[in-house]
Amino acid sequence: MPVLDGAIRAVFGAAFAPLLLDGTLHVAAKDADGQVILPPVFADIPVKGHRDEVGDRQRADWNIPDRAVRLIVLQAGATAAPTLDDEITLAGGRWRIGAVERDPAGAAWILTGMPAR
């Protein structure tokens, strides 16, 4: 269970959102069986976040490919959680989401993304 929930998460989000970049989570539409509709159709959700600069040693330790990025996305204010079917536009690029983690406090998602195009 995350440390931050409800009102505390909202306060945390209000404090940090002005410091973060505007971004867009592109949520893939799914059919009744939960399968992504092809060709993909996306609903855009505004988010706040930043690109985490990963050094060469961290890439090796965390098994992150050369072209991949780590993105930290604030949960407060987001109306949908990212999944591996989604994409995100943040920090000057559009990324296919390859991994989704939650920070220990439950205030942000930590995403690994590959260039979408």
C-alpha positions as CSV (number, residue, x, y, z in Angstrom):
1,M,0.0,0.0,0.0
2,P,1.4,3.4,-0.9
3,V,2.5,5.8,1.8
4,L,0.7,8.7,0.2
5,D,-3.0,8.4,-0.6
6,G,-6.1,10.6,-1.0
7,A,-5.7,14.1,0.3
8,I,-2.0,13.7,1.1
9,R,-1.3,12.7,-2.5
10,A,-3.2,15.7,-3.8
11,V,-1.1,18.1,-1.6
12,F,2.1,16.4,-2.7
13,G,0.9,16.8,-6.4
14,A,0.0,20.5,-5.9
15,A,3.5,21.2,-4.4
16,F,5.5,19.5,-7.2
17,A,3.3,19.9,-10.3
18,P,4.5,23.5,-11.0
19,L,8.1,22.3,-11.0
20,L,7.5,19.6,-13.6
21,L,7.0,19.5,-17.4
22,D,3.7,19.2,-19.1
23,G,3.2,15.9,-20.9
24,T,0.5,13.8,-22.4
25,L,-0.3,10.1,-21.6
26,H,-1.7,8.5,-24.7
27,V,-4.0,5.7,-23.4
28,A,-4.7,3.0,-25.9
29,A,-8.4,2.2,-26.5
30,K,-9.3,-1.4,-25.9
31,D,-12.2,-3.6,-27.0
32,A,-14.6,-5.5,-24.7
33,D,-12.1,-8.3,-24.3
34,G,-9.4,-5.9,-23.1
35,Q,-7.4,-6.1,-26.4
36,V,-5.9,-3.0,-28.0
37,I,-8.0,-1.8,-30.9
38,L,-6.0,-1.9,-34.2
39,P,-4.9,0.4,-35.6
40,P,-4.3,2.0,-32.2
41,V,-6.6,4.7,-31.1
42,F,-5.4,6.9,-28.2
43,A,-7.2,9.1,-25.6
44,D,-4.9,11.9,-24.4
45,I,-4.6,12.5,-20.7
46,P,-2.6,15.5,-19.4
47,V,0.2,14.6,-17.0
48,K,3.2,16.3,-15.2
49,G,6.7,14.7,-15.1
50,H,10.3,14.8,-16.1
51,R,13.0,12.8,-17.8
52,D,15.4,11.1,-15.4
53,E,18.9,11.3,-16.7
54,V,20.4,7.8,-16.5
55,G,24.1,7.4,-16.6
56,D,25.9,4.5,-18.3
57,R,26.5,2.6,-15.1
58,Q,22.8,2.9,-14.1
59,R,21.8,1.6,-17.6
60,A,24.0,-1.4,-17.1
61,D,22.8,-2.0,-13.5
62,W,19.1,-1.6,-14.3
63,N,19.3,-3.3,-17.7
64,I,18.0,-0.2,-19.6
65,P,18.7,-0.3,-23.4
66,D,20.7,2.6,-24.9
67,R,17.8,4.3,-26.6
68,A,15.4,4.0,-23.6
69,V,14.6,6.7,-21.1
70,R,13.3,6.8,-17.6
71,L,10.4,9.1,-17.0
72,I,9.0,10.1,-13.6
73,V,5.3,11.0,-13.9
74,L,3.3,12.5,-11.1
75,Q,0.2,10.5,-10.2
76,A,-1.8,13.4,-8.7
77,G,-4.2,14.8,-11.3
78,A,-3.8,12.0,-13.7
79,T,-7.1,10.4,-14.6
80,A,-5.6,7.1,-15.9
81,A,-2.7,4.9,-14.9
82,P,-0.1,4.1,-17.6
83,T,0.1,0.6,-19.0
84,L,2.4,-1.2,-21.4
85,D,-0.1,-0.6,-24.2
86,D,0.2,3.2,-23.9
87,E,2.5,5.9,-25.0
88,I,3.6,9.1,-23.5
89,T,4.8,12.5,-24.8
90,L,7.2,14.1,-22.3
91,A,10.6,15.9,-22.3
92,G,10.8,16.4,-26.0
93,G,9.8,13.0,-27.3
94,R,7.1,10.4,-27.7
95,W,7.8,7.1,-26.0
96,R,6.3,3.6,-26.0
97,I,6.0,2.5,-22.4
98,G,8.0,-0.6,-21.7
99,A,7.9,-0.8,-17.9
100,V,5.7,0.8,-15.2
101,E,6.7,1.0,-11.6
102,R,5.4,3.0,-8.7
103,D,7.7,5.0,-6.4
104,P,7.6,3.7,-2.8
105,A,5.5,6.7,-1.6
106,G,2.9,6.1,-4.3
107,A,3.2,9.7,-5.6
108,A,4.7,8.9,-9.0
109,W,5.0,6.3,-11.7
110,I,8.5,5.5,-12.9
111,L,8.3,4.6,-16.6
112,T,10.9,3.1,-19.0
113,G,10.2,4.2,-22.6
114,M,11.5,3.6,-26.0
115,P,11.1,6.1,-28.9
116,A,7.7,5.6,-30.4
117,R,8.5,6.7,-33.9
